[in-house]
């Protein structure tokens, strides 16, 4: 794994930067998750990956995970959720988009703090939740 380095305290990193980093980290994990379970063509794998990285799926999962977050993790999630990003999703409700942004900020924080065990636990739980409830959040996921 890449050991991240940003020369400032994580509390000083804007929620939008945390979400920006978290979005890319989570998408890479989602792509690996799909690729490990599928020998499909890249276009089909991309469609499966969207089922994990959509704002709707992330929001659903983080709502289920809230009771498992510690106080510091909840704080970073809340900072991201309340950050009022300048863009809005065309495919998600405003509430789901804000929860997804909070989730991505949490993932970014864990990555930048090199808390790989906790990062991998939360992402693994996210995949479990999405897989178990796929019919409620946009369709079945194969694999």
Secondary structure, DSSP 8 states (H G I E B T S, - for coil): ------SS-GGGS-HHHHHHHHHHHHHHHHHHHHHHT----HHHHHHHHHHHHSHHHHHHHHHHHGGG--HHHHHHHHHHHTS--S---SSS-HHHHHHHHHHHHHHHHHHHTT-HHHHHHHHHHHHHHHHHTGGGTTS----
